[in-house]
């Protein structure tokens, strides 16, 4: 397949792509020379975002929000405004959701897991709580649970941080179920006997307003009526029941596949059921891991009101890092109970008695200690810059999927000269619909012989070309098992053999244990996709054999020679890189040599001047009560580079009594004192706003001091002129 590779003009690209090409210079100059393709790991920050943050911090005073002084109030007001901004971005309000700031998506998941009301259904935990039932296509196993026992069910395509919640759930006696997407099936009827077609869940959502606007109700929080009943915050509907939690990602961080947001409505309403769990009773609540989804996709929590949403802001804006959020629907926030309490989360505490009273608002009792308030303030600038650059989330969604589709189609069509495929793409879609596929591609490359190219080898070749990709299993072992064909036994055997997550071992017995991930962000351009395609064509596609028939395929030299030819690309790049580095080092050595010569000359001058400017002088006091009193002082030029003369009360003192700054000397005058012995000569040094009157042993000593100081000043003047 012939593929045209190279730069694309704005005439041939979309308007969005052209806009991002222009921003590469003004907003993302730090990306110059790099092909950054790891946006699922983190996207990149815009220059104007940082500038707005620094300008804000330089212009305003922000104090600890736990205090009540003006700077503290300033911080608290801005934090409240950011909470509103976050929910407005997701088309909801503070009347519908609480925003709990965390260290990131992982921190939000940990907090939810430790606070969720998992139930064992009995006084003693079920003996089955340490077992994971796997429910999916072709699975005949039936899950076991006790009456009243909670179930933590998670999709198999989930990040490690989501799966980690099961440890807390199991500790509290919940049953554990791992479900494939085929395990979610439509119910014949809804729970209330109504139609099975998706119906929007009653939810008092509000449209998105301009940043900065908020209603009085939002600022005051939910009213007492809303907090106790009504369609928005109907806590009564959750009384006298036990709870299950279903967790899944809005978008897979492995393949970029987007799972239906309609599940957030359909599962609690009974319009879909989880295979094998139809009779568990209780109430299902939903947890949406939105970390990989929200950077380039719109999430409407009015249309799809998840009970819990977790996310990380660095994946959206690139900055600040270490900040995420847990979004909790108001009607279920009373169910969360955290054990540990930190500073700022209690209304009262008695250290000598077992008593504390937690604060009433969810975020106040969940956010332990002082928030990272300056980072939270930076989020507001992140949203503003994001809206200005992107325009709409729908445009970002279409653009990133379009770039991924270009690469996907190229990879699927790519062949070695013997007709064998160049790679295997791991995907659940054909990248045709941006509503079901994000801008992420996971792939492993093949040699002409059909053998795999280790992902670590591909990573090294890409790095030599300044192409940034992600390799491994991306903290999603179940997706790796599904697509690559790993089994639980394989993973355990690999662990025994010494392979752990994050190491450089990329194959075991010729089979891959991970892959390469390419992911696009809102500021990615078509050029990024083309450069990766060019890299694949030059370094990973074999074109040396002219294929005419099946027999000639077998006669082609494909063994070690083909392996070597594909490595030449990386070696050539490394060679060019080394040549550039050697050239730069030679220049640096030449510059250092010249600097050493200059320093040596200056050092000689310094030693000479230090030797000459050293000795005892009398200094006339200028302040009461020792004004006009002459005191003996030891003078020494302390550091030629710092240009000052230090004087000490005693020669052996470690700390000087004062300095005469050379740069501030405006005049030196000398005269024989008429009031003293003629062998004792006085002179004075005028500095900016200060006069130093000094007396030497004799006129010759006086002249030595004055002439040496003049020489130093003249030398410095000449050096400054030369520079």
ROSEDREN-927133 format. One line per 10 residues: number of its first residue (from 1); for each residue x, y, z of C-alpha. Coordinates in nm, 3 decimals. Layout:
REM residues N
NUM = X:Y:Z  ...
//
This chain:
REM residues 723
1 = 0.000:0.000:0.000  0.139:0.335:-0.098  0.102:0.598:0.173  0.187:0.964:0.121  0.392:1.078:0.415  0.512:1.424:0.499  0.389:1.761:0.615  0.033:1.859:0.547  -0.071:2.212:0.463  -0.365:2.380:0.630
11 = -0.555:2.367:0.300  -0.566:1.987:0.319  -0.618:1.957:0.693  -0.916:2.037:0.906  -0.967:2.380:1.053  -0.905:2.238:1.398  -0.578:2.081:1.288  -0.462:2.413:1.139  -0.547:2.590:1.462  -0.338:2.344:1.662
21 = -0.047:2.379:1.419  -0.049:2.753:1.486  -0.062:2.697:1.861  0.247:2.476:1.845  0.459:2.791:1.819  0.276:3.023:2.057  0.148:2.778:2.320  0.351:2.457:2.291  0.700:2.564:2.191  0.836:2.313:2.446
31 = 0.719:2.040:2.207  0.956:2.162:1.935  1.142:1.872:1.775  0.942:1.611:1.965  0.662:1.385:1.847  0.467:1.343:2.169  0.226:1.046:2.156  0.161:0.965:2.522  -0.138:1.187:2.598  -0.320:0.909:2.783
41 = -0.026:0.916:3.024  -0.047:1.293:3.054  -0.131:1.571:2.817  0.094:1.878:2.788  0.047:2.219:2.943  -0.001:2.539:2.745  0.235:2.833:2.786  -0.048:3.079:2.853  -0.179:2.853:3.131  0.149:2.879:3.319
51 = 0.172:3.254:3.253  -0.180:3.310:3.385  -0.101:3.107:3.700  0.222:3.294:3.772  0.058:3.631:3.708  -0.225:3.541:3.944  0.012:3.426:4.220  0.232:3.732:4.175  -0.065:3.968:4.196  -0.274:3.814:4.475
61 = -0.215:3.695:4.829  -0.343:3.345:4.906  -0.326:3.201:5.257  -0.414:2.871:5.421  -0.790:2.823:5.368  -0.826:2.686:5.724  -0.762:3.035:5.863  -1.003:3.329:5.856  -0.778:3.619:5.763  -0.820:3.807:5.432
71 = -0.568:3.596:5.240  -0.731:3.278:5.372  -1.076:3.399:5.271  -0.936:3.481:4.929  -0.819:3.120:4.890  -1.148:2.976:5.015  -1.352:3.186:4.773  -1.137:3.080:4.478  -1.158:2.713:4.576  -1.537:2.734:4.593
81 = -1.541:2.900:4.252  -1.325:2.621:4.108  -1.565:2.358:4.241  -1.843:2.536:4.052  -1.630:2.557:3.738  -1.554:2.184:3.744  -1.920:2.087:3.771  -2.024:2.343:3.511  -1.777:2.179:3.272  -1.964:1.851:3.325
91 = -2.304:2.023:3.285  -2.414:1.999:3.646  -2.404:2.210:3.964  -2.317:2.204:4.331  -2.683:2.128:4.400  -2.640:1.792:4.229  -2.280:1.689:4.304  -2.008:1.742:4.562  -1.648:1.790:4.452  -1.390:1.627:4.678
101 = -1.032:1.716:4.583  -0.780:1.432:4.596  -0.420:1.367:4.490  -0.546:1.224:4.160  -0.780:0.966:4.015  -0.608:0.691:4.214  -0.650:0.889:4.535  -1.019:0.940:4.455  -1.070:0.566:4.398  -0.892:0.482:4.723
111 = -1.104:0.733:4.916  -1.426:0.596:4.768  -1.328:0.235:4.834  -1.248:0.307:5.197  -1.572:0.504:5.245  -1.822:0.291:5.054  -2.077:0.093:5.264  -1.972:-0.258:5.160  -2.165:-0.519:5.359  -2.085:-0.883:5.435
121 = -2.452:-0.964:5.488  -2.377:-1.134:5.818  -2.176:-1.084:6.134  -1.889:-1.294:5.998  -1.748:-1.240:5.649  -1.843:-1.490:5.380  -1.579:-1.757:5.311  -1.603:-1.664:4.943  -1.496:-1.300:4.979  -1.136:-1.367:4.871
131 = -1.247:-1.527:4.546  -1.311:-1.341:4.219  -1.594:-1.469:4.002  -1.527:-1.405:3.635  -1.848:-1.344:3.440  -1.848:-1.297:3.065  -1.888:-1.449:2.724  -1.857:-1.827:2.737  -1.823:-1.835:3.116  -2.046:-2.084:3.293
141 = -1.940:-2.003:3.647  -2.216:-1.874:3.873  -2.134:-1.615:4.134  -2.210:-1.695:4.497  -2.326:-1.443:4.751  -2.491:-1.437:5.091  -2.823:-1.264:5.159  -2.760:-0.896:5.219  -2.401:-0.920:5.095  -2.259:-0.638:4.881
151 = -2.108:-0.709:4.541  -1.817:-0.516:4.397  -1.838:-0.578:4.024  -1.579:-0.429:3.793  -1.527:-0.450:3.418  -1.225:-0.658:3.323  -1.091:-0.368:3.114  -1.007:-0.150:3.414  -0.704:0.033:3.545  -0.515:-0.122:3.837
161 = -0.636:0.162:4.060  -0.998:0.056:4.006  -0.923:-0.313:4.062  -0.744:-0.216:4.385  -1.080:-0.119:4.538  -1.161:-0.491:4.559  -0.912:-0.535:4.846  -1.114:-0.299:5.066  -1.440:-0.454:4.945  -1.319:-0.806:5.021
171 = -1.189:-0.700:5.363  -1.539:-0.580:5.448  -1.701:-0.901:5.326  -1.822:-0.805:4.978  -1.836:-1.056:4.692  -1.602:-0.984:4.399  -1.706:-1.021:4.036  -1.499:-0.941:3.724  -1.728:-0.881:3.425  -1.668:-0.853:3.051
181 = -1.874:-0.605:2.849  -2.073:-0.896:2.706  -2.185:-0.972:3.060  -2.408:-0.663:3.062  -2.737:-0.766:2.904  -3.063:-0.582:2.841  -3.342:-0.667:3.081  -3.679:-0.768:2.929  -3.845:-0.508:3.148  -3.730:-0.242:3.386
191 = -3.746:-0.295:3.759  -4.079:-0.115:3.782  -4.229:-0.310:3.490  -4.190:-0.022:3.247  -4.042:-0.032:2.897  -3.689:-0.160:2.843  -3.589:0.132:2.617  -3.339:0.372:2.778  -3.516:0.651:2.964  -3.333:0.947:3.118
201 = -3.318:0.915:3.494  -3.505:1.198:3.671  -3.233:1.440:3.760  -3.239:1.812:3.822  -2.949:1.909:3.598  -2.876:2.259:3.477  -2.718:2.379:3.156  -2.363:2.506:3.136  -2.321:2.877:3.209  -2.028:3.107:3.145
211 = -1.733:3.065:3.379  -1.774:3.282:3.683  -2.154:3.273:3.709  -2.332:3.089:3.987  -2.672:3.094:4.145  -2.738:3.179:4.505  -2.854:2.823:4.565  -2.524:2.689:4.436  -2.327:2.909:4.671  -2.544:2.822:4.969
221 = -2.549:2.450:4.888  -2.857:2.224:4.884  -3.168:2.338:5.066  -3.307:2.128:5.348  -3.581:2.002:5.117  -3.332:1.901:4.850  -3.109:1.736:5.108  -3.385:1.515:5.245  -3.606:1.440:4.948  -3.718:1.533:4.601
231 = -3.598:1.403:4.268  -3.256:1.563:4.298  -3.150:1.438:4.640  -3.382:1.151:4.725  -3.195:0.994:5.015  -3.512:0.823:5.140  -3.505:0.588:4.839  -3.178:0.442:4.973  -3.310:0.358:5.320  -3.333:-0.001:5.448
241 = -3.120:-0.151:5.174  -2.767:-0.265:5.109  -2.545:-0.153:4.825  -2.344:-0.291:4.536  -2.089:-0.102:4.331  -2.030:-0.143:3.957  -1.710:0.020:3.827  -1.604:0.071:3.468  -1.400:0.317:3.259  -1.565:0.565:3.026
251 = -1.269:0.499:2.795  -1.018:0.217:2.808  -0.668:0.339:2.880  -0.541:0.037:2.685  -0.732:0.043:2.357  -0.921:0.372:2.367  -1.256:0.191:2.337  -1.543:0.391:2.487  -1.794:0.202:2.697  -2.163:0.306:2.696
261 = -2.242:0.591:2.930  -2.603:0.473:2.913  -2.508:0.201:3.163  -2.501:0.476:3.428  -2.879:0.513:3.384  -2.971:0.163:3.280  -2.810:-0.044:3.556  -2.966:0.139:3.855  -3.302:0.144:3.672  -3.285:-0.226:3.592
271 = -3.285:-0.175:3.216  -2.962:-0.377:3.194  -2.852:-0.655:3.421  -2.518:-0.810:3.507  -2.495:-1.169:3.393  -2.520:-1.405:3.690  -2.610:-1.127:3.935  -2.977:-1.083:3.855  -3.093:-1.197:4.199  -2.855:-1.022:4.435
281 = -3.118:-0.771:4.551  -3.004:-0.449:4.711  -2.924:-0.129:4.520  -2.666:-0.087:4.246  -2.453:0.228:4.245  -2.220:0.320:3.960  -1.858:0.432:3.958  -1.723:0.590:3.639  -1.345:0.610:3.594  -1.330:0.914:3.365
291 = -0.952:0.976:3.375  -0.881:0.870:3.014  -1.212:1.003:2.882  -1.254:1.364:2.994  -0.934:1.510:2.838  -1.086:1.495:2.487  -1.455:1.404:2.537  -1.762:1.581:2.674  -1.913:1.427:2.987  -2.268:1.537:3.067
301 = -2.359:1.438:3.421  -2.713:1.563:3.378  -2.778:1.315:3.098  -2.556:1.042:3.248  -2.571:1.094:3.626  -2.310:0.853:3.762  -2.317:0.815:4.137  -1.939:0.853:4.158  -1.685:0.992:3.907  -1.307:0.992:3.944
311 = -1.058:1.191:3.739  -0.711:1.351:3.729  -0.665:1.709:3.613  -0.311:1.671:3.478  -0.456:1.442:3.212  -0.681:1.731:3.106  -0.444:2.029:3.127  -0.093:1.891:3.186  -0.062:2.118:3.491  -0.093:2.104:3.786
321 = 0.005:1.747:3.865  -0.091:1.561:4.181  -0.450:1.686:4.180  -0.773:1.501:4.104  -1.129:1.481:4.224  -1.403:1.248:4.338  -1.744:1.370:4.222  -2.026:1.237:4.439  -2.396:1.263:4.364  -2.577:1.445:4.642
331 = -2.838:1.173:4.696  -2.574:0.915:4.791  -2.309:1.122:4.967  -2.458:1.040:5.308  -2.363:0.675:5.246  -1.989:0.746:5.253  -1.816:0.716:5.590  -1.443:0.764:5.619  -1.259:0.622:5.919  -0.953:0.845:5.937
341 = -1.000:1.216:5.997  -0.736:1.482:5.949  -0.699:1.851:6.018  -0.990:2.065:5.907  -1.243:1.778:5.887  -1.396:1.790:6.235  -1.625:2.034:6.415  -1.505:1.922:6.759  -1.252:1.676:6.899  -1.166:1.563:7.253
351 = -0.822:1.406:7.269  -0.874:1.270:7.622  -1.203:1.104:7.533  -1.314:0.893:7.237  -1.514:1.169:7.075  -1.507:1.371:6.756  -1.778:1.536:6.547  -1.714:1.540:6.169  -1.812:1.839:5.961  -2.142:1.825:5.777
361 = -2.046:1.899:5.414  -1.899:1.601:5.231  -1.588:1.775:5.098  -1.517:1.927:5.440  -1.508:1.589:5.612  -1.334:1.409:5.323  -1.047:1.648:5.244  -0.789:1.576:5.512  -0.547:1.853:5.602  -0.472:2.164:5.401
371 = -0.569:2.139:5.038  -0.318:2.205:4.762  -0.494:2.538:4.728  -0.254:2.704:4.483  -0.284:2.407:4.248  -0.662:2.422:4.275  -0.655:2.792:4.186  -0.442:2.700:3.883  -0.727:2.479:3.760  -0.946:2.780:3.687
381 = -0.684:2.914:3.448  -0.656:2.566:3.299  -1.025:2.560:3.211  -1.014:2.909:3.061  -0.712:2.833:2.844  -0.858:2.496:2.748  -1.184:2.652:2.626  -0.995:2.921:2.435  -0.768:2.675:2.257  -1.007:2.385:2.198
391 = -1.336:2.559:2.135  -1.558:2.259:2.205  -1.507:1.913:2.346  -1.688:1.770:2.046  -1.415:1.910:1.817  -1.142:1.759:2.034  -1.322:1.423:2.032  -1.354:1.416:1.653  -1.000:1.538:1.595  -0.824:1.282:1.816
401 = -1.028:0.994:1.678  -0.954:1.111:1.323  -0.578:1.108:1.390  -0.600:0.762:1.542  -0.803:0.642:1.243  -0.527:0.760:1.004  -0.267:0.559:1.194  -0.498:0.259:1.239  -0.576:0.235:0.867  -0.207:0.268:0.782
411 = -0.103:-0.003:1.029  -0.376:-0.244:0.919  -0.268:-0.206:0.555  0.105:-0.222:0.617  0.286:-0.532:0.492  0.642:-0.654:0.466  0.777:-0.720:0.120  0.691:-1.088:0.157  0.325:-1.003:0.218  0.326:-1.073:0.590
421 = 0.162:-0.818:0.825  0.381:-0.558:0.990  0.184:-0.547:1.314  -0.112:-0.655:1.522  -0.345:-0.376:1.638  -0.540:-0.449:1.957  -0.882:-0.293:1.923  -1.254:-0.350:1.974  -1.352:-0.107:1.698  -1.257:-0.001:1.345
431 = -1.200:0.361:1.457  -1.494:0.478:1.247  -1.707:0.632:1.522  -1.561:0.891:1.764  -1.846:0.814:2.006  -1.716:0.460:2.057  -1.341:0.504:1.996  -1.087:0.746:2.138  -0.750:0.859:2.007  -0.552:0.561:2.140
441 = -0.388:0.273:1.951  -0.214:-0.029:2.105  0.003:-0.238:1.876  0.282:-0.494:1.856  0.513:-0.515:1.556  0.618:-0.827:1.368  0.929:-0.921:1.175  0.897:-1.064:0.821  0.938:-1.409:0.976  0.630:-1.355:1.193
451 = 0.834:-1.316:1.509  0.747:-1.032:1.741  0.965:-0.724:1.776  1.002:-0.654:2.147  0.824:-0.340:2.256  1.135:-0.226:2.444  1.330:-0.241:2.117  1.062:-0.035:1.940  1.066:0.212:2.228  1.444:0.260:2.195
461 = 1.415:0.315:1.820  1.133:0.565:1.869  1.323:0.750:2.145  1.623:0.784:1.913  1.391:0.980:1.682  1.245:1.182:1.971  0.911:1.002:1.938  0.741:0.959:2.275  0.523:0.648:2.320  0.417:0.429:2.612
471 = 0.507:0.062:2.642  0.404:-0.225:2.867  0.053:-0.309:2.987  -0.028:0.047:3.103  -0.153:-0.068:3.447  -0.431:-0.264:3.277  -0.332:-0.629:3.308  -0.674:-0.767:3.217  -0.676:-0.587:2.879  -0.327:-0.728:2.822
481 = -0.458:-1.076:2.900  -0.749:-1.033:2.661  -0.568:-0.887:2.362  -0.220:-1.037:2.387  -0.333:-1.376:2.508  -0.178:-1.383:2.851  -0.322:-1.612:3.116  -0.316:-1.596:3.490  -0.067:-1.881:3.491  0.153:-1.695:3.241
491 = 0.161:-1.386:3.463  0.246:-1.590:3.772  0.517:-1.782:3.584  0.662:-1.453:3.456  0.666:-1.318:3.810  0.855:-1.624:3.930  1.098:-1.573:3.642  1.170:-1.220:3.765  0.942:-1.011:3.543  0.760:-0.730:3.724
501 = 0.554:-0.438:3.599  0.771:-0.158:3.468  1.087:-0.354:3.392  1.257:-0.391:3.051  1.158:-0.753:2.992  0.927:-0.733:2.690  0.905:-1.098:2.575  0.904:-1.440:2.736  0.971:-1.742:2.515  0.925:-1.528:2.206
511 = 0.579:-1.402:2.311  0.515:-1.038:2.406  0.403:-0.949:2.757  0.304:-0.595:2.667  0.277:-0.366:2.367  0.325:-0.011:2.234  0.059:0.253:2.294  0.018:0.565:2.080  -0.229:0.823:2.211  -0.329:1.165:2.082
521 = -0.434:1.477:2.274  -0.626:1.790:2.192  -0.312:1.971:2.070  -0.189:1.680:1.855  -0.166:1.744:1.481  -0.172:1.539:1.164  0.204:1.587:1.140  0.241:1.388:1.464  0.052:1.098:1.307  0.252:1.120:0.985
531 = 0.585:1.122:1.168  0.492:0.806:1.353  0.383:0.644:1.027  0.711:0.748:0.867  0.900:0.595:1.159  0.715:0.266:1.115  0.779:0.265:0.742  1.151:0.335:0.776  1.234:0.125:1.082  0.980:-0.155:1.109
541 = 0.877:-0.241:0.753  1.101:-0.468:0.544  1.117:-0.376:0.174  1.432:-0.565:0.073  1.265:-0.872:-0.086  1.087:-0.857:-0.419  0.802:-1.104:-0.377  0.693:-1.288:-0.696  0.562:-1.622:-0.576  0.523:-1.841:-0.272
551 = 0.850:-2.015:-0.357  1.047:-1.694:-0.371  0.904:-1.593:-0.034  1.068:-1.899:0.116  1.396:-1.813:-0.058  1.413:-1.458:0.074  1.672:-1.392:0.338  1.457:-1.313:0.641  1.656:-1.436:0.934  1.930:-1.248:1.106
561 = 1.988:-1.022:0.804  1.630:-0.891:0.821  1.655:-0.840:1.196  1.977:-0.651:1.145  1.832:-0.433:0.867  1.544:-0.322:1.087  1.789:-0.232:1.364  1.998:-0.018:1.127  1.740:0.260:1.146  1.779:0.290:1.522
571 = 2.157:0.254:1.501  2.178:0.529:1.239  1.970:0.757:1.455  2.187:0.682:1.758  2.500:0.746:1.548  2.367:1.084:1.433  2.274:1.170:1.788  2.622:1.081:1.913  2.783:1.291:1.640  2.576:1.592:1.740
581 = 2.659:1.534:2.106  3.033:1.506:2.030  3.018:1.828:1.829  2.839:2.004:2.114  3.089:1.869:2.366  3.385:1.996:2.160  3.232:2.342:2.154  3.168:2.326:2.528  3.529:2.218:2.589  3.658:2.510:2.379
591 = 3.436:2.752:2.570  3.548:2.606:2.903  3.915:2.633:2.802  3.871:3.000:2.721  3.684:3.054:3.046  3.962:2.883:3.243  4.218:3.116:3.085  4.014:3.419:3.177  3.960:3.291:3.529  4.330:3.219:3.566
601 = 4.410:3.578:3.470  4.149:3.709:3.706  4.277:3.479:3.981  4.629:3.620:3.942  4.492:3.972:3.959  4.286:3.875:4.261  4.585:3.731:4.446  4.792:4.038:4.363  4.524:4.278:4.479  4.447:4.072:4.788
611 = 4.814:4.080:4.881  4.834:4.456:4.829  4.502:4.535:5.000  4.575:4.379:5.333  4.688:4.552:5.650  4.601:4.768:5.947  4.432:5.106:5.908  4.263:5.339:6.150  3.899:5.408:6.081  3.718:5.714:6.209
621 = 3.388:5.640:6.379  3.072:5.784:6.225  2.805:5.689:6.481  2.745:5.790:6.839  2.901:5.728:7.092  3.222:5.661:6.898  3.184:5.939:6.644  3.518:6.100:6.549  3.704:5.831:6.747  3.983:5.655:6.553
631 = 3.987:5.278:6.596  4.241:5.029:6.466  4.094:4.783:6.216  4.238:4.506:5.999  4.145:4.557:5.632  4.151:4.290:5.364  4.013:4.256:5.013  3.801:3.952:5.076  3.691:3.848:4.725  3.792:4.020:4.406
641 = 3.487:3.886:4.223  3.254:4.029:4.488  3.433:4.365:4.488  3.439:4.461:4.850  3.693:4.529:5.121  3.616:4.378:5.459  3.743:4.526:5.785  3.772:4.338:6.114  3.810:4.449:6.475  4.090:4.193:6.512
651 = 4.301:4.014:6.252  4.181:3.668:6.362  3.808:3.750:6.371  3.590:3.526:6.159  3.319:3.783:6.094  3.397:4.133:5.963  3.273:4.445:6.134  3.174:4.592:5.797  3.245:4.631:5.428  3.345:4.894:5.176
661 = 3.161:4.809:4.854  3.389:4.867:4.553  3.099:4.912:4.312  2.967:5.200:4.520  3.291:5.402:4.541  3.241:5.742:4.379  3.562:5.920:4.484  3.893:5.868:4.666  4.086:6.164:4.805  4.402:6.182:5.016
671 = 4.561:6.454:5.223  4.820:6.482:5.495  4.640:6.534:5.823  4.720:6.874:5.964  4.611:6.767:6.308  4.822:6.452:6.334  5.184:6.355:6.303  5.290:6.416:5.939  5.396:6.052:5.909  5.035:5.952:5.963
681 = 4.847:6.015:5.636  4.471:6.015:5.610  4.248:5.952:5.309  3.878:5.917:5.254  3.664:5.692:5.036  3.331:5.831:4.928  3.059:5.574:4.860  2.693:5.620:4.773  2.554:5.795:5.080  2.850:5.705:5.303
691 = 3.197:5.843:5.383  3.485:5.626:5.512  3.772:5.825:5.671  4.087:5.617:5.702  4.442:5.675:5.830  4.752:5.484:5.731  5.088:5.446:5.909  5.251:5.696:5.673  5.204:5.871:5.344  5.366:5.588:5.142
701 = 5.126:5.335:5.293  4.838:5.569:5.222  4.942:5.602:4.855  4.972:5.224:4.822  4.613:5.178:4.935  4.474:5.457:4.719  4.659:5.353:4.402  4.566:4.986:4.445  4.198:5.072:4.482  4.224:5.292:4.172
711 = 4.383:5.002:3.981  4.105:4.764:4.082  3.836:5.009:3.973  4.012:5.069:3.640  4.052:4.694:3.577  3.686:4.631:3.644  3.588:4.917:3.416  3.798:4.772:3.131  3.656:4.422:3.181  3.304:4.561:3.173
721 = 3.377:4.750:2.850  3.525:4.438:2.685  3.224:4.228:2.784
//
